[in-house]
Amino acid sequence: MPATMRSLLVKICILFTPNDCSALFESFVDALLDDFARNHSPNIASEMCFATINDHLRALNSSKTAVRLPEPDNAIINEVENTDICADIIDMALNNDQQAVFNAIISVIDAASRKDR
């Protein structure tokens, strides 16, 4: 559902050109970020959402500037992508016992980071 909401936001911003697309974004921010917020901090989830919206806009020959939405912070997006790539490499390199220990450690870390939010 969040992906559909982001696509709808882009279409509304392009086709109907509201005066303040940022206010429209802020009105539905929780729904727009929901899938990213499940696995990432609010800051990273927001940047990932902006990057996805940016991709939708480019696909429709538009830009964030044209609809007056913030640009994503590419440094944060690249860091997340690099972390995901590292996680994929770790998953491939570990045997079953090592993977079980790794998963248990990551679960504890994830639980602790969720408490901090």
C-alpha positions in Angstrom: 0.0 0.0 0.0 2.7 2.6 0.7 4.2 2.1 -2.8 0.8 2.8 -4.2 0.4 5.9 -2.0 3.8 7.2 -3.2 2.8 6.6 -6.9 -0.5 8.4 -6.3 1.2 11.4 -4.6 3.5 11.7 -7.6 0.5 11.6 -10.0 -1.4 14.2 -8.0 1.6 16.5 -7.8 2.2 16.3 -11.6 -1.3 16.3 -12.9 -3.0 18.6 -10.5 -0.1 20.8 -9.5 -1.2 21.6 -5.9 0.3 24.8 -4.4 2.1 22.9 -1.7 3.1 19.3 -2.5 5.3 19.3 0.7 2.2 19.9 2.8 0.4 17.0 1.0 3.4 14.8 1.6 3.4 15.8 5.3 -0.3 15.0 5.7 0.3 11.4 4.7 3.9 10.9 5.8 3.2 7.9 8.0 1.4 6.0 5.3 4.0 6.9 2.7 6.9 5.7 4.8 5.3 2.7 6.4 7.2 0.0 4.5 10.5 1.7 4.9 9.9 2.5 8.6 9.5 -1.1 9.5 13.2 -1.8 8.9 14.9 1.6 9.2 15.1 4.6 11.4 12.7 7.5 10.7 15.4 9.5 9.0 16.5 6.7 6.7 12.9 5.8 6.0 12.2 9.4 5.0 15.2 9.5 2.7 14.3 6.2 1.1 10.8 7.5 0.5 12.0 10.7 -1.1 14.4 8.7 -3.3 11.5 6.4 -4.5 9.3 9.4 -5.1 12.2 11.0 -7.1 12.4 7.8 -9.2 8.7 8.0 -9.9 9.0 11.6 -10.9 11.9 10.9 -13.2 10.0 8.1 -14.9 7.3 10.6 -15.7 9.8 13.2 -17.0 9.5 15.4 -13.9 11.6 16.3 -10.9 11.4 17.1 -7.2 12.2 20.7 -8.1 9.2 20.9 -10.4 6.8 19.8 -7.7 8.7 21.5 -4.9 9.5 18.4 -2.8 12.8 18.0 -1.0 15.7 16.2 -2.7 16.8 12.9 -1.1 20.1 12.8 0.7 22.0 10.5 -1.6 24.7 9.9 1.0 22.2 8.2 3.3 20.7 6.2 0.5 24.1 5.0 -0.6 25.0 4.0 2.9 21.8 1.9 3.2 22.4 0.3 -0.2 26.0 -0.6 0.8 24.8 -2.0 4.1 22.2 -4.2 2.3 24.9 -5.4 -0.1 27.2 -6.3 2.8 24.3 -8.2 4.5 23.8 -10.2 1.3 27.5 -11.1 1.1 27.5 -12.1 4.8 24.4 -14.3 4.2 26.1 -16.1 1.3 29.4 -16.7 3.2 28.0 -18.2 6.4 27.2 -21.8 7.1 23.9 -22.7 8.8 25.3 -22.6 12.4 27.1 -19.3 11.8 23.9 -17.9 10.1 21.8 -18.9 13.1 24.2 -17.0 15.5 24.4 -14.0 13.2 20.5 -13.9 13.0 20.2 -14.1 16.8 22.7 -11.2 17.2 20.9 -9.1 14.6 17.6 -9.7 16.2 18.8 -8.4 19.6 20.3 -5.4 17.9 17.1 -4.7 16.0 15.0 -5.0 19.1 17.3 -2.6 21.0 17.1 -0.1 18.1 13.3 -0.3 18.0 13.2 0.6 21.7 15.3 3.7 21.1 12.8 5.0 18.5 
